[in-house]
């Protein structure tokens, strides 16, 4: 096939249709076109990583996306325009697929070095998001990671709402289960009665054993649906600190109940079973040892094909488990102090559930107002000890930054409320804008989630236009920055901080944009979606930033897992000579997109009255 014909053909298929005439001609010129007979191997990316992308020009190609199912029927049948091989090329790992000609087939092999611009474009980023992120890896008929269905090992124990607690306890004992699901035929939903609830709400409360189960059940237990990812179900279970997870079908009928132990013993979720070990660590030394396996868990999840955003969410859940257990173990060593006297808040990336291996643990504490003021210094010393445990566990901390061991970040609830009001009134003083940005990212992970009062104060931010303007200025102060030119060209010596120069500018924009529309969302992508379509963030730019953020997070996680596997400390500073040509192009395109949004916000803030984009909606 002549180059001109191939150029015209490429222009009709995504993601090549995003390229201009000259890049298209360069791709066509570099492509190697080969004809294959039925049954001939086109590519096997399970034996070695692919350095090319393949395009079916004529005929058809069969794909196998799972290495353990190569003897079975193909997972996909691609005709003209079908693209494959980019998953292995992007990850630089032997993750498949295996491609075999389904008949007479003509296939173009395109080197990664020339195809990079197609994937780095905005349509290319959307193509990748659809093909890679959504399913964990391209074209697999189901996620490579297990579903919650596989964790159900026995029928659930179900009772009616009028069943007595005595009969409920008997059925639980006979089944060897620590729970009973309470079904309400009228509402169709399910509550949960557990051993702990029977002790708390019947025995300790002095209730009769003839009390109906509906009177003591938890009516809002965490629920998953058949087909849901086991990893997502585990995140839900950990976030709710629940003992059991209800699993229903699409019609809402209960099909099973799973517990943390089911995740721990299931061979299909063995990579995540470390969470149960963390929760049950008997000493700080044991906790530190087990926590150091977390990076390996992340690498395993990526290898299994779990999408990177889900891997980051699992990471956040595991770090939460480490922090909670460290708090419990350390406080227990100090008589006179109670872990119930305070709420621990995760700040920054951990608060937003976006932490990667290089992320610091920023924290704050809100004490119950009844806490003896003389004890606060003792508590701060305990929090410093917790920080040392986390450091030995391999979890980064910054003792000079936002840390619960420092008095500005360890206050009573009333003190937090007073400070928040002062920051709102005078944001330019006492680091008011910085503290506000920290606190609106706060997420309670231990203690009473209703205790912190600062969040309630900040919910009124839009009624303070001057503060909103200053926060916007702070958000735009960190500019997106391109990698050095020598790095983009692949020469030695260039480095790029992907967090400071690409990720944080998006995080800051998303935080401010969410505040401007009154959204209480924490994750960056949720904030962007909530604000998309507003005066400050048009719908298209909001969607673009979501795609860019997900691509950058995937890149950060992938490189940091590699750094850990090499024995190096994970960092956000990339040596550009170690970054693939495709990733260099992705970074450059991402920075351009972020810079474009920053310029627009600059212009709107300069020419549009603050009341037009920072005022609350009419009552």
C-alpha positions as CSV (number, residue, x, y, z in Angstrom):
1,X,0.0,0.0,0.0
2,X,1.4,3.4,-1.0
3,X,1.9,6.0,1.7
4,X,-0.8,8.3,0.2
5,X,-3.4,5.6,0.3
6,X,-2.5,4.7,3.9
7,X,-2.6,8.4,4.9
8,X,-6.2,8.7,3.7
9,X,-7.2,5.4,5.4
10,X,-5.7,6.5,8.8
11,X,-7.6,9.8,8.6
12,X,-10.9,7.8,8.9
13,X,-10.1,6.0,12.1
14,X,-9.7,7.1,15.7
15,X,-7.3,8.1,17.3
16,X,-5.4,8.9,14.0
17,X,-8.3,11.1,12.8
18,X,-7.1,13.7,15.4
19,X,-3.9,14.3,13.5
20,X,-3.2,17.0,11.0
21,X,-2.0,16.3,7.4
22,X,1.7,16.4,8.2
23,X,1.7,14.1,11.3
24,X,-0.6,11.7,9.4
25,X,1.8,11.5,6.5
26,X,4.6,10.8,9.0
27,X,2.7,8.0,10.6
28,X,1.8,6.5,7.2
29,X,5.5,6.7,6.1
30,X,6.7,4.9,9.2
31,X,4.1,2.2,9.1
32,X,5.0,-1.3,8.1
33,X,2.1,-3.0,6.3
34,X,2.0,-6.9,6.3
35,X,-0.4,-9.5,4.9
36,X,-1.2,-12.5,7.0
37,X,-2.8,-15.8,6.2
38,X,-5.5,-17.4,8.4
39,X,-4.0,-18.6,11.7
40,X,-0.8,-16.7,11.4
41,X,0.4,-14.9,14.6
42,X,0.2,-11.1,14.2
43,X,1.4,-10.1,17.6
44,X,1.9,-11.7,21.0
45,X,2.2,-9.0,23.7
46,X,2.1,-11.6,26.5
47,X,5.7,-12.7,25.8
48,X,7.2,-9.3,25.4
49,X,6.0,-5.6,25.6
50,X,4.9,-4.1,22.4
51,X,6.7,-1.1,21.0
52,X,4.1,-0.5,18.3
53,X,0.4,0.0,17.7
54,X,-1.4,-2.2,15.1
55,X,-4.2,-1.2,12.8
56,X,-6.3,-3.7,10.8
57,X,-6.5,-2.4,7.3
58,X,-8.4,-5.3,5.6
59,X,-9.7,-8.7,6.7
60,X,-10.0,-9.5,10.4
61,X,-7.9,-10.3,13.4
62,X,-8.9,-12.3,16.5
63,X,-7.7,-11.1,19.9
64,X,-7.1,-13.0,23.2
65,X,-6.9,-10.5,26.1
66,X,-6.2,-13.0,28.9
67,X,-3.1,-15.0,29.2
68,X,-4.9,-17.8,31.1
69,X,-7.5,-18.3,28.4
70,X,-5.4,-18.6,25.2
71,X,-6.8,-22.1,24.6
72,X,-10.4,-20.8,24.5
73,X,-12.3,-18.7,21.9
74,X,-11.1,-15.2,21.1
75,X,-12.2,-12.3,23.2
76,X,-12.6,-10.0,20.2
77,X,-12.9,-10.1,16.5
78,X,-11.5,-6.9,14.9
79,X,-12.3,-5.8,11.4
80,X,-10.9,-2.8,9.4
81,X,-10.2,0.1,11.6
82,X,-9.6,-2.0,14.7
83,X,-6.6,-0.8,16.8
84,X,-4.7,-3.0,19.2
85,X,-1.4,-3.3,21.0
86,X,-1.5,0.2,22.6
87,X,-2.1,-1.2,26.1
88,X,1.2,-3.0,26.2
89,X,2.9,0.0,24.5
90,X,1.5,2.4,27.1
91,X,2.4,0.4,30.1
92,X,5.6,-1.0,28.6
93,X,4.6,-4.4,30.0
94,X,3.7,-7.7,28.6
95,X,0.0,-7.4,29.3
96,X,-1.3,-8.7,25.9
97,X,-3.1,-9.2,23.7
98,X,-2.3,-12.1,21.5
99,X,-3.5,-11.4,17.9
100,X,-4.0,-14.0,15.2
101,X,-5.3,-13.5,11.7
102,X,-8.9,-14.7,11.4
103,X,-8.5,-15.0,7.6
104,X,-6.6,-13.2,5.0
105,X,-5.7,-9.9,6.8
106,X,-3.7,-6.8,6.1
107,X,-2.3,-5.1,9.2
108,X,-0.2,-1.9,9.7
109,X,2.4,-1.9,12.5
110,X,3.1,1.7,13.6
111,X,6.1,2.5,15.9
112,X,5.3,4.2,19.2
113,X,7.7,7.1,18.4
114,X,5.4,8.4,15.6
115,X,2.0,7.4,16.9
116,X,2.5,9.3,20.2
117,X,0.9,12.6,19.0
118,X,-2.4,10.7,18.1
119,X,-2.7,9.5,21.7
120,X,-1.6,12.8,23.2
121,X,-4.3,14.8,21.5
122,X,-7.6,15.6,23.2
123,X,-9.5,13.0,21.1
124,X,-6.7,10.6,21.7
125,X,-7.0,11.1,25.5
126,X,-10.7,10.4,25.2
127,X,-10.0,7.3,23.2
128,X,-7.5,6.1,25.9
129,X,-9.9,6.9,28.7
130,X,-12.7,4.9,27.0
131,X,-10.5,2.0,26.0
132,X,-8.1,1.7,28.9
133,X,-9.5,3.3,32.1
134,X,-13.1,2.2,31.9
135,X,-12.4,-1.5,31.6
136,X,-9.0,-1.8,33.3
137,X,-7.5,-2.9,30.0
138,X,-8.7,-2.6,26.4
139,X,-11.4,-4.8,25.0
140,X,-11.6,-7.3,27.8
141,X,-15.1,-8.8,28.1
142,X,-14.9,-8.3,31.8
143,X,-12.5,-6.6,34.2
144,X,-9.4,-8.6,34.9
145,X,-10.0,-8.1,38.6
146,X,-12.6,-10.2,40.3
147,X,-16.2,-9.3,41.0
148,X,-18.0,-9.3,44.3
149,X,-20.0,-12.3,43.1
150,X,-17.0,-14.5,43.5
151,X,-16.8,-13.7,47.3
152,X,-20.3,-15.2,48.1
153,X,-19.7,-18.6,49.6
154,X,-23.1,-19.4,51.2
155,X,-26.8,-18.3,51.1
156,X,-27.6,-15.3,53.3
157,X,-29.3,-15.5,56.7
158,X,-32.6,-13.6,56.2
159,X,-35.3,-12.8,58.8
160,X,-38.4,-10.7,58.8
161,X,-38.8,-7.4,60.5
162,X,-41.1,-8.9,63.2
163,X,-38.8,-11.9,63.9
164,X,-37.7,-11.7,67.6
165,X,-34.1,-11.1,68.5
166,X,-34.1,-14.4,70.3
167,X,-35.1,-16.2,67.1
168,X,-32.7,-14.1,65.1
169,X,-29.8,-15.0,67.4
170,X,-30.7,-18.7,67.1
171,X,-30.7,-18.6,63.3
172,X,-27.4,-16.8,63.3
173,X,-25.8,-19.4,65.6
174,X,-27.1,-22.3,63.6
175,X,-25.7,-20.9,60.4
176,X,-22.4,-19.9,62.0
177,X,-22.9,-16.4,60.8
178,X,-22.2,-13.1,62.6
179,X,-25.2,-11.4,61.0
180,X,-28.8,-11.7,59.9
181,X,-30.3,-9.6,57.1
182,X,-33.7,-8.1,58.0
183,X,-36.0,-8.0,54.9
184,X,-38.8,-5.5,54.8
185,X,-41.4,-6.8,52.3
186,X,-43.1,-3.5,52.0
187,X,-40.0,-1.3,51.3
188,X,-38.1,-4.1,49.7
189,X,-34.8,-3.1,51.4
190,X,-32.6,-4.9,53.9
191,X,-31.2,-4.0,57.3
192,X,-28.5,-5.8,59.3
193,X,-28.5,-7.3,62.7
194,X,-25.0,-8.3,63.9
195,X,-23.5,-9.8,67.0
196,X,-22.2,-6.4,68.0
197,X,-25.6,-4.8,67.6
198,X,-27.3,-7.6,69.7
199,X,-24.9,-6.9,72.5
200,X,-25.2,-3.1,72.3
201,X,-28.9,-2.7,71.6
202,X,-30.3,-5.7,73.4
203,X,-28.1,-6.9,76.2
204,X,-26.5,-3.6,77.3
205,X,-29.7,-1.7,76.7
206,X,-31.7,-4.1,78.8
207,X,-34.2,-4.9,76.0
208,X,-36.4,-8.1,76.0
209,X,-35.3,-11.0,73.8
210,X,-38.8,-10.7,72.2
211,X,-37.8,-7.3,70.7
212,X,-38.4,-7.4,66.9
213,X,-35.3,-7.5,64.8
214,X,-36.3,-4.3,62.9
215,X,-36.0,-2.3,66.2
216,X,-32.3,-3.1,66.6
217,X,-31.1,-3.4,63.0
218,X,-28.8,-1.1,61.2
219,X,-31.1,0.1,58.4
220,X,-28.3,1.5,56.1
221,X,-25.7,-1.2,55.8
222,X,-23.3,-0.9,52.8
223,X,-24.6,-2.6,49.7
224,X,-23.0,-3.8,46.4
225,X,-24.6,-5.2,43.3
226,X,-23.7,-8.4,41.5
227,X,-21.1,-7.6,38.9
228,X,-19.4,-4.9,41.0
229,X,-15.7,-4.9,41.3
230,X,-14.5,-6.7,44.4
231,X,-11.9,-3.9,44.9
232,X,-14.7,-1.3,44.9
233,X,-16.7,-3.4,47.3
234,X,-13.7,-3.6,49.6
235,X,-13.3,0.2,49.5
236,X,-16.9,0.7,50.5
237,X,-16.6,-1.8,53.3
238,X,-13.4,-0.1,54.6
239,X,-14.8,3.4,54.2
240,X,-17.9,2.5,56.3
241,X,-15.8,0.5,58.8
242,X,-18.5,-2.1,58.5
243,X,-18.5,-5.7,59.5
244,X,-20.6,-6.9,56.5
245,X,-21.5,-5.9,53.0
246,X,-24.9,-6.8,51.5
247,X,-24.8,-8.0,47.9
248,X,-28.0,-7.8,45.9
249,X,-28.9,-8.5,42.3
250,X,-30.1,-5.7,39.9
251,X,-33.7,-6.2,41.1
252,X,-32.6,-5.5,44.7
253,X,-33.0,-9.1,45.9
254,X,-30.3,-10.2,48.5
255,X,-28.0,-12.8,47.0
256,X,-25.3,-12.9,49.7
257,X,-23.4,-11.1,52.5
258,X,-19.6,-10.9,52.6
259,X,-17.2,-9.8,55.3
260,X,-13.6,-8.7,55.3
261,X,-12.5,-12.3,55.9
262,X,-14.0,-13.3,52.6
263,X,-11.8,-10.8,50.8
264,X,-8.8,-12.0,52.8
265,X,-9.2,-15.7,52.0
266,X,-10.4,-15.4,48.4
267,X,-7.6,-16.4,45.9
268,X,-9.0,-13.9,43.4
269,X,-8.5,-11.0,45.8
270,X,-5.3,-12.2,47.5
271,X,-3.6,-8.9,46.5
272,X,-6.0,-6.9,48.7
273,X,-6.1,-9.3,51.7
274,X,-3.4,-7.1,53.4
275,X,-6.2,-4.8,54.6
276,X,-7.4,-7.4,57.0
277,X,-3.8,-7.9,58.3
278,X,-3.5,-4.2,58.9
279,X,-6.7,-3.9,60.8
280,X,-5.6,-6.8,63.1
281,X,-2.0,-5.9,63.7
282,X,-1.2,-6.7,67.3
283,X,1.6,-4.2,67.7
284,X,3.1,-1.1,66.0
285,X,6.1,-3.2,64.9
286,X,3.7,-5.7,63.2
287,X,1.7,-2.9,61.6
288,X,4.9,-1.3,60.2
289,X,6.0,-4.6,58.7
290,X,2.7,-5.3,57.1
291,X,2.2,-1.7,55.8
292,X,5.5,-2.0,53.9
293,X,3.7,-4.6,51.6
294,X,1.2,-2.0,50.4
295,X,3.3,-0.8,47.4
296,X,3.6,-4.4,46.3
297,X,-0.2,-4.7,46.5
298,X,-0.6,-1.7,44.2
299,X,1.8,-3.2,41.6
300,X,-0.1,-6.5,41.8
301,X,-3.4,-4.8,41.2
302,X,-2.0,-2.9,38.2
303,X,-0.6,-6.1,36.8
304,X,-4.0,-7.8,37.1
305,X,-5.6,-5.0,35.1
306,X,-7.5,-3.0,37.7
307,X,-7.9,0.6,36.4
308,X,-5.4,3.1,37.9
309,X,-8.1,5.2,39.6
310,X,-9.4,2.2,41.4
311,X,-5.9,1.2,42.4
312,X,-5.4,4.7,43.9
313,X,-8.7,4.4,45.8
314,X,-7.6,1.0,47.2
315,X,-4.3,2.6,48.2
316,X,-6.2,5.4,50.1
317,X,-8.3,2.8,51.9
318,X,-5.2,0.8,52.9
319,X,-3.5,4.0,54.2
320,X,-6.6,4.9,56.1
321,X,-6.5,1.4,57.8
322,X,-2.8,1.9,58.7
323,X,-3.5,5.3,60.3
324,X,-6.5,4.1,62.2
325,X,-4.7,1.1,63.6
326,X,-1.6,3.2,64.5
327,X,-3.8,5.7,66.4
328,X,-5.5,2.9,68.3
329,X,-2.2,1.1,69.2
330,X,-0.3,4.2,70.2
331,X,-3.1,5.7,72.3
332,X,-3.6,2.4,74.1
333,X,0.0,2.8,75.4
334,X,-0.9,6.1,77.2
335,X,-3.2,5.6,80.2
336,X,-5.6,8.5,80.7
337,X,-5.9,9.3,77.0
338,X,-8.8,8.2,74.9
339,X,-9.1,7.6,71.2
340,X,-12.8,8.7,71.5
341,X,-11.8,12.3,72.5
342,X,-11.0,13.4,69.0
343,X,-11.7,13.2,65.3
344,X,-8.7,12.6,63.0
345,X,-8.8,14.3,59.6
346,X,-6.8,13.3,56.6
347,X,-5.9,16.4,54.5
348,X,-4.5,16.9,51.0
349,X,-4.4,14.1,48.6
350,X,-5.2,11.5,51.3
351,X,-8.3,13.6,52.2
352,X,-9.3,13.6,48.5
353,X,-8.6,9.8,48.2
354,X,-6.0,10.6,45.5
355,X,-2.8,9.7,47.2
356,X,0.0,7.9,45.3
357,X,3.2,6.4,46.7
358,X,5.0,9.7,47.0
359,X,2.1,11.5,48.8
360,X,2.7,12.9,52.3
361,X,0.2,12.3,55.0
362,X,-1.2,15.7,56.0
363,X,-3.5,15.6,59.1
364,X,-5.4,17.6,61.6
365,X,-7.4,16.8,64.7
366,X,-10.6,18.2,66.2
367,X,-11.1,17.6,69.9
368,X,-14.4,17.3,71.7
369,X,-14.9,20.6,73.6
370,X,-15.1,18.6,76.9
371,X,-11.4,17.6,76.5
372,X,-9.3,18.9,79.4
373,X,-7.1,21.7,77.9
374,X,-4.1,20.3,79.9
375,X,-4.3,17.1,78.0
376,X,-4.0,18.6,74.6
377,X,-0.2,18.8,74.8
378,X,-0.1,15.1,75.8
379,X,-2.3,14.2,72.8
380,X,0.0,16.2,70.4
381,X,3.0,14.2,71.7
382,X,1.0,11.0,71.0
383,X,0.3,12.2,67.5
384,X,4.0,12.8,67.0
385,X,4.6,9.2,68.0
386,X,1.9,8.1,65.5
387,X,3.8,10.0,62.8
388,X,7.0,8.1,63.6
389,X,5.1,4.8,63.3
390,X,3.8,5.9,59.9
391,X,7.3,6.9,58.8
392,X,8.7,3.5,59.8
393,X,5.7,2.0,57.9
394,X,6.9,3.7,54.7
395,X,4.2,6.4,54.7
396,X,5.5,9.9,54.2
397,X,4.8,12.7,56.6
398,X,5.9,16.3,57.0
399,X,6.5,17.3,60.6
400,X,6.9,20.9,59.6
401,X,3.7,21.0,57.5
402,X,0.1,20.1,58.1
403,X,0.5,17.6,61.0
404,X,-1.7,16.8,64.0
405,X,1.3,17.0,66.2
406,X,1.5,20.8,65.7
407,X,-0.8,23.1,67.7
408,X,-2.3,24.9,64.6
409,X,-3.6,21.6,63.4
410,X,-4.8,20.2,66.8
411,X,-7.7,22.3,68.3
412,X,-11.0,21.9,70.0
413,X,-14.1,22.0,67.9
414,X,-14.9,25.5,69.1
415,X,-11.4,26.7,68.4
416,X,-11.6,25.4,64.8
417,X,-14.9,27.2,64.3
418,X,-13.5,30.4,65.6
419,X,-10.4,30.1,63.5
420,X,-12.4,29.3,60.3
421,X,-14.5,32.4,60.8
422,X,-11.4,34.5,61.1
423,X,-9.9,33.0,58.0
424,X,-13.1,33.8,56.1
425,X,-13.2,37.4,57.3
426,X,-9.5,38.1,56.8
427,X,-8.1,35.5,54.4
428,X,-4.9,37.4,53.8
429,X,-3.9,37.2,57.5
430,X,-2.5,34.2,59.4
431,X,-2.3,32.1,56.2
432,X,-6.1,32.2,56.0
433,X,-6.3,31.2,52.4
434,X,-3.9,28.4,52.8
435,X,-5.7,27.0,55.9
436,X,-9.0,27.3,54.1
437,X,-7.7,25.3,51.1
438,X,-6.4,22.6,53.5
439,X,-9.5,22.3,55.5
440,X,-11.9,22.1,52.6
441,X,-10.0,18.9,51.6
442,X,-10.4,17.4,55.0
443,X,-12.0,13.9,55.4
444,X,-12.6,12.4,58.9
445,X,-11.2,8.8,59.0
446,X,-11.3,8.2,62.8
447,X,-13.7,9.4,65.5
448,X,-17.0,11.2,65.3
449,X,-17.4,12.4,61.6
450,X,-19.8,15.0,62.8
451,X,-17.4,16.6,65.3
452,X,-15.3,18.9,63.0
453,X,-17.0,22.3,62.8
454,X,-14.7,24.1,60.3
455,X,-16.4,22.3,57.4
456,X,-19.8,23.9,58.3
457,X,-18.2,27.3,58.4
458,X,-16.6,26.9,55.0
459,X,-20.0,25.8,53.5
460,X,-20.8,29.5,53.5
461,X,-17.8,30.5,51.4
462,X,-19.7,31.9,48.4
463,X,-21.2,34.6,50.7
464,X,-17.7,36.0,51.0
465,X,-16.8,37.3,47.4
466,X,-13.5,38.9,48.6
467,X,-12.4,35.6,50.1
468,X,-13.4,33.7,47.0
469,X,-11.4,36.1,44.8
470,X,-8.3,35.6,47.0
471,X,-8.7,31.9,46.9
472,X,-8.9,32.1,43.1
473,X,-5.7,34.0,43.0
474,X,-4.1,31.4,45.3
475,X,-5.4,28.6,43.0
476,X,-3.9,30.2,39.9
477,X,-0.6,31.1,41.5
478,X,0.7,27.6,40.8
479,X,1.0,27.6,37.0
480,X,1.1,24.6,34.7
481,X,4.6,24.3,33.4
482,X,6.0,22.5,30.4
483,X,8.9,20.0,30.8
484,X,12.3,21.3,29.6
485,X,12.7,21.3,25.8
486,X,15.6,18.9,26.0
487,X,13.5,16.5,28.0
488,X,10.7,16.6,25.4
489,X,13.3,15.9,22.7
490,X,14.6,12.9,24.6
491,X,18.0,14.2,25.4
492,X,19.7,13.5,28.7
493,X,19.6,15.8,31.7
494,X,16.0,17.0,31.7
495,X,13.6,16.5,34.7
496,X,10.0,17.3,35.4
497,X,8.0,17.4,38.6
498,X,4.7,16.0,37.4
499,X,2.9,16.9,40.7
500,X,4.0,20.5,41.0
501,X,3.8,21.4,37.4
502,X,0.8,19.5,36.1
503,X,-1.3,17.7,38.8
504,X,-1.5,20.4,41.6
505,X,-2.6,23.1,39.1
506,X,-5.6,20.9,38.3
507,X,-6.3,20.1,41.9
508,X,-6.3,23.8,42.8
509,X,-8.6,24.7,40.0
510,X,-11.0,21.9,40.8
511,X,-11.1,22.9,44.5
512,X,-11.9,26.5,43.7
513,X,-14.4,25.7,41.0
514,X,-16.3,23.3,43.3
515,X,-16.4,26.0,46.0
516,X,-17.7,28.5,43.5
517,X,-20.7,26.3,42.7
518,X,-21.3,25.2,46.3
519,X,-20.2,21.6,45.8
520,X,-18.9,19.6,48.9
521,X,-17.2,17.0,46.7
522,X,-13.7,16.0,47.7
523,X,-12.1,14.0,44.8
524,X,-10.8,16.2,42.0
525,X,-12.7,14.5,39.2
526,X,-16.0,14.9,41.1
527,X,-15.3,18.5,41.7
528,X,-14.6,19.1,38.1
529,X,-17.8,17.4,37.0
530,X,-19.8,19.4,39.6
531,X,-18.4,22.7,38.3
532,X,-18.4,21.9,34.6
533,X,-20.8,24.2,32.8
534,X,-20.5,27.0,35.3
535,X,-19.4,30.6,34.5
536,X,-15.8,29.9,35.4
537,X,-15.5,26.4,33.9
538,X,-17.2,25.6,30.6
539,X,-18.5,22.0,30.1
540,X,-15.9,21.1,27.5
541,X,-13.0,22.4,29.6
542,X,-14.3,20.6,32.7
543,X,-14.4,17.3,30.8
544,X,-11.0,17.8,29.3
545,X,-9.5,18.4,32.8
546,X,-11.1,15.2,34.1
547,X,-9.4,13.3,31.3
548,X,-6.1,15.0,31.8
549,X,-6.1,14.4,35.5
550,X,-6.9,10.7,35.1
551,X,-4.1,10.3,32.6
552,X,-1.6,12.1,34.8
553,X,-2.6,10.0,37.9
554,X,-2.2,6.8,35.8
555,X,1.3,8.0,34.7
556,X,2.4,8.9,38.2
557,X,1.2,5.6,39.7
558,X,2.9,3.5,37.0
559,X,6.2,5.2,37.3
560,X,6.2,5.2,41.1
561,X,5.4,1.5,41.2
562,X,8.4,0.9,39.0
563,X,10.6,3.1,41.2
564,X,9.6,1.0,44.2
565,X,10.2,-2.2,42.4
566,X,13.8,-1.0,41.7
567,X,14.3,-0.2,45.4
568,X,14.2,3.6,44.9
569,X,12.0,6.0,46.9
570,X,8.9,6.9,44.8
571,X,9.0,10.5,43.6
572,X,7.1,12.8,41.3
573,X,10.3,14.1,39.7
574,X,10.7,12.3,36.4
575,X,14.0,11.9,34.6
576,X,12.9,12.7,31.1
577,X,15.4,10.3,29.4
578,X,13.6,7.5,31.3
579,X,10.1,8.6,30.1
580,X,8.8,7.0,26.9
581,X,8.2,9.2,23.9
582,X,4.5,8.6,24.2
583,X,4.4,9.7,27.9
584,X,6.5,12.8,27.1
585,X,3.9,13.8,24.5
586,X,1.0,13.1,27.0
587,X,2.6,15.3,29.6
588,X,3.1,18.1,27.1
589,X,-0.4,18.0,25.9
590,X,-1.8,17.8,29.5
591,X,0.1,20.9,30.5
592,X,-1.2,22.8,27.5
593,X,-4.7,21.9,28.4
594,X,-4.3,23.0,32.0
595,X,-2.6,26.3,31.0
596,X,-5.5,27.1,28.7
597,X,-8.0,26.8,31.5
598,X,-5.8,28.9,33.8
599,X,-5.6,31.7,31.2
600,X,-9.4,31.7,30.7
601,X,-10.0,31.9,34.5
602,X,-7.5,34.7,34.7
603,X,-9.5,36.6,32.0
604,X,-12.9,36.0,33.6
605,X,-11.7,37.0,37.0
606,X,-10.2,40.2,35.6
607,X,-13.2,41.3,33.5
608,X,-16.3,39.7,35.1
609,X,-17.5,41.1,38.4
610,X,-16.8,38.8,41.3
611,X,-20.5,38.6,42.2
612,X,-21.2,37.0,38.9
613,X,-19.2,33.9,39.6
614,X,-18.8,33.8,43.4
615,X,-22.2,34.7,44.8
616,X,-24.6,32.0,46.1
617,X,-27.8,31.3,44.1
618,X,-30.9,33.3,45.0
619,X,-32.8,32.0,48.0
